[in-house]
Amino acid sequence: MKIVLASSNAGKIKELNEMLAELDMQIVPQQELGIEDVEETGLCFVENAILKARNAALMSGMPAIADDSGLEVDLLNGAPGIYSARFAGPEATNASNNKKLLEVLGDAPLEQRSARYQCVIVYMRHATDPTPIICQGSWEGHIALEAKGNGGFGYDPLFYVEALNCHAAEIDKQEKNRISHRGKAIRELLTRLADRLTDRLAHNLDDSAAANTRPT
């Protein structure tokens, strides 16, 4: 089954493709279909993910998956939140976003720099799907005083994971997929998609059995 992925973020596309490989799904990034990013006018991760999935499904005529994710820093009252990708401005890069975050937090000690990644993933069968699958995952950590590591993307060089005593950008790809916010949301999505397929198969079998027992 082909599913359009409503994202043009190369890092997200790579991670999602790797984690969805176990399902019999062919992920098609929306830019390959000429679909542009929709304006993210939602006020929360859920609203933005639904906006992106609905637009991709509408423009492609295919089922769609979208994720909206970001970083919440407690000392900043949850910022940058839904504005994580453009924290440093409309033309922000990973480097400029990380630089601004360090500047805003200043010399606050590590224990005051608690933060978490949030991820919401939405699956829509079509643009008017009244019951989309909505999955959420979070990943607790702290914002370090300096960047470390060359892996990952976004704020990973600053995101310190206490349990592993390292930064997210230093974590092996498979380990990151196992413990990250996106990994948790994806695993929930896989479970719920499998349950939906099982329920649909059972329903079809019941209908077939009922048809076979009707008098002719």
C-alpha positions in Angstrom: 0.0 0.0 0.0 1.3 3.4 -0.9 1.1 6.2 1.7 2.1 9.8 1.2 4.3 11.2 3.9 3.4 14.9 4.6 6.8 16.2 5.3 9.7 17.8 3.4 12.1 17.5 6.4 14.8 15.2 5.3 15.6 14.0 8.8 12.0 13.1 9.6 11.6 11.4 6.3 14.6 9.2 6.9 13.6 8.3 10.5 10.0 7.5 9.6 11.0 5.4 6.6 13.3 3.4 8.7 10.7 2.8 11.4 7.8 2.0 9.0 9.9 -0.5 7.0 8.4 -3.4 8.9 4.9 -2.7 7.5 4.0 -3.5 3.9 3.8 0.2 3.1 5.5 2.2 0.4 6.1 5.6 1.8 6.1 8.4 -0.8 7.3 11.8 0.4 4.9 14.5 -0.7 7.5 16.5 -2.5 7.9 13.6 -5.0 4.2 14.2 -5.9 4.7 18.0 -6.2 2.8 18.7 -3.0 3.9 21.8 -1.1 3.9 22.2 2.7 0.7 23.5 4.0 0.7 26.5 6.3 0.8 25.3 10.0 -1.9 27.4 11.5 -2.8 25.1 14.3 -2.3 26.0 18.0 -1.0 22.6 19.0 0.9 19.6 17.7 -2.3 17.6 17.0 -3.9 20.4 15.0 -0.8 20.9 12.8 -0.4 17.1 12.2 -4.1 16.9 11.1 -3.7 19.9 8.8 -0.6 18.4 7.1 -2.1 14.9 6.8 -5.4 16.2 5.4 -3.7 18.4 2.8 -1.4 15.5 1.7 -4.4 13.1 1.4 -6.5 15.7 -0.5 -3.7 16.6 -3.0 -2.6 13.0 -3.6 -5.8 11.0 -3.3 -3.8 8.6 -1.1 -3.8 7.7 2.6 -1.4 10.1 4.4 0.8 10.2 7.4 1.9 13.4 9.0 3.8 14.2 12.1 4.2 17.4 14.1 6.9 17.5 16.7 9.0 19.9 18.7 10.9 20.7 21.8 9.3 22.0 25.1 11.6 23.7 27.6 10.1 24.1 31.0 12.2 27.2 31.8 10.7 28.8 28.7 7.1 27.8 29.6 7.0 25.2 26.9 8.7 27.2 24.1 9.7 26.7 21.4 6.9 24.1 21.1 5.1 24.1 17.8 7.5 26.8 16.6 10.6 24.6 17.1 11.5 24.5 13.4 11.4 28.3 13.1 12.5 29.3 16.6 15.2 31.6 15.1 13.0 33.0 12.4 11.3 32.0 9.1 14.7 31.1 7.5 15.9 29.2 10.6 18.4 26.3 10.3 19.2 23.6 12.9 22.3 25.6 13.8 20.6 28.9 14.2 17.8 27.4 16.3 20.3 25.7 18.6 22.3 28.9 18.9 19.2 30.9 19.9 18.1 28.3 22.4 21.5 28.5 24.1 21.3 32.3 24.1 17.8 32.4 25.6 18.7 29.9 28.4 21.9 31.8 29.2 23.8 30.4 32.2 20.9 28.6 33.8 22.2 25.4 35.5 21.5 22.0 33.9 18.9 21.0 36.6 16.8 24.0 35.6 16.9 23.2 31.9 14.5 20.2 31.9 12.8 19.7 28.5 11.1 17.1 26.4 10.6 16.3 22.8 6.9 15.8 21.7 5.7 14.0 18.6 2.2 13.6 17.3 1.6 11.3 14.3 -1.7 11.3 12.4 -2.8 8.7 9.8 -5.7 9.5 7.6 -7.3 7.1 5.1 -8.5 10.0 3.0 -9.0 13.8 3.3 -12.4 13.5 4.9 -11.5 10.7 7.3 -13.7 11.3 10.3 -11.7 9.0 12.6 -8.0 9.6 11.9 -5.5 7.6 14.0 -3.7 10.0 16.3 -0.6 8.8 18.2 1.6 10.7 20.6 5.1 10.1 22.2 7.4 12.2 24.4 11.1 12.0 25.4 12.4 13.6 28.6 15.8 15.2 28.8 17.6 18.5 29.6 19.1 21.2 27.4 22.9 20.9 27.8 25.2 23.9 28.1 27.0 23.0 24.8 26.3 20.9 21.7 27.8 17.4 21.2 27.5 14.8 18.6 27.0 14.7 14.8 24.0 12.4 14.5 20.2 13.2 14.4 18.9 16.6 13.5 17.0 19.5 15.1 18.0 20.1 18.7 19.6 16.7 19.1 23.1 18.1 19.7 21.8 20.0 22.8 19.3 17.4 24.1 21.0 15.6 27.0 19.6 12.2 27.9 20.4 11.5 31.6 19.7 7.8 31.5 22.4 7.3 28.8 24.7 10.1 30.0 25.0 11.5 26.4 23.3 13.8 23.9 20.7 12.7 21.5 23.1 13.4 18.6 25.5 10.9 20.1 23.0 8.0 20.3 23.1 5.0 17.9 20.3 5.3 15.3 18.6 2.0 16.4 18.8 3.0 20.1 17.3 6.4 19.3 14.4 4.9 17.4 13.7 2.7 20.4 13.5 5.4 23.0 12.7 8.6 21.2 9.4 10.5 21.1 9.0 9.7 17.4 9.9 6.0 18.0 7.2 5.7 20.6 4.6 7.4 18.5 5.4 5.2 15.5 5.2 2.0 17.5 1.7 3.1 18.7 0.7 3.8 15.1 2.0 0.4 13.9 0.0 -1.3 16.7 -3.2 0.6 15.9 -2.9 0.1 12.2 -2.4 -3.6 12.7 -5.5 -3.7 15.0 -7.5 -1.9 12.4 -6.5 -4.3 9.7 -7.3 -7.3 11.9 -10.7 -5.9 12.7 -11.4 -5.2 9.1 -10.3 -8.8 8.1 -12.5 -10.3 10.9 -15.5 -8.2 9.7 -15.0 -9.3 6.1 -14.8 -13.0 7.3 -18.0 -12.6 9.3 -19.8 -11.1 6.4 -18.6 -13.9 4.2 -19.7 -16.5 6.7 -23.1 -15.0 7.0 -23.5 -14.9 3.2 -22.6 -18.6 3.0 -25.3 -19.6 5.5 -28.2 -17.7 3.9 -30.7 -20.0 2.2 -30.6 -20.1 -1.6 
